Amino acid sequence: MEEINFEDFLKVDIRIGTILEVNDFPKARKPAYQLKIDFGTLGIKKSSAQITNLYTKEDLVGKQISAVVNFKPRQIANFMSECLVLGIHNKNNEVIILHSNKKIKNGENVS
């Protein structure tokens, strides 16, 4: 990986949001969900997430997650993804989402 400086890191806006709605995404190339996430004063943003292996829709609703909210929207099939939900690939290449186990105000900045 290329080294970056601290100023580069400061450009990345990572926020806490609560997943409000989860829908199947049959048009995605790889299995994914369409998420609607509440980021408080930043509003509700949509995201596509390849997390169907480890999470059911019911597991995700109400879960607080971390996401990058200042990427340009990206079209995935017929869907515009407005943020990037953060996660870690496990040894089976499945994504484990980064989430909070304590209640945090939606829109709080991760630093």
N, C-alpha and C positions, 0 to 999 in steps of 0.2 A: 504494500500500500504506500501511496505517496504521502509524505508528511505534509501536514497543514499547520498554519499558525493559529493562534488563539482567535484572531479576528475572523478567520474563516469559520471557525466553530460558532462564533457569535451570530453568524448569518442564519444558522439553522434554528428555526422556531419550533421547539418541541413542547407540546401542550398535553394536558390531561383532559380526556373527554369520556363521556358515558355513552355506551352503545344503546341507542333507542330502538332500532329496528334492524332485523337481519332477514335477507331474502336470498333464495337460491339464485345462482347466476349461470344458467344453462348455456349461454353463448360464449362464456370464457373458454379459452383453449385448455387451461388446467382447472380442475375443480376449485371453485371459489364462492365466496358469499359477497353480496352487496350489503354494505353497512351504512346506516345513518347514525352519525355520532354528534352528540351535543357538546360543544366547546364553550358553553356559557356566553359571554359577551361577543365571542367570535362567530357565534351562530352554529347552525347545524351543517355539517359537511358530510359528503358521501365518500366512501372508499370501497375499493375491491380488495379482498383479502383471501389469499390461498391458505385458509386455516380449517378446511373442512375435515381433515384427517383426525384432528384432536378435539374439535369443538362442535357441539350441536348448536343449532340456532337458539335453543332455550338456554344453553350454557352462557351465551354471549350477551343476551339482552340484560341490561343493567350493569354490566361489567365496565369498570373504569380502565381505560387503556392509555398508552402514550402514543402520540403520533406527530409526525412532521406536518405542520399546517401551512408552510409557506412555499411549497413546490407549486409550479404551474400545473393547472389541471391536466390530466392525461387521459386520453380516450382509450378504453379497453373494451374491445368489441363495440357494443352499442351503448356503453356506459361511460360517463365522465367521472373519474376518480379525482377528488379534490384534496386528499391528504394521504399520507403513508403511515399505516399502522405499523408500529415497530415490534419486532420479534426476533427470536433466536432459532436457528435451525438446530434440531437435535441430531443424534447419530443416524437417524432414519431419514434425515432431510425433511422432517416435518417442522412446521413453524409453531413455536411456543410464543404467544404474545406477551409483551411486557405490560404488566398491569399492576395496579395498586391494591394492596390488601387492607389499606385504610382509606376511609372516605376523604376525598379531596375535592375542593371546589372546581367545577368544570371550567376549563380555560386557564387554569394555573400553569405557569411556565415551569418546565423541567430544566434545571440547571446543574 
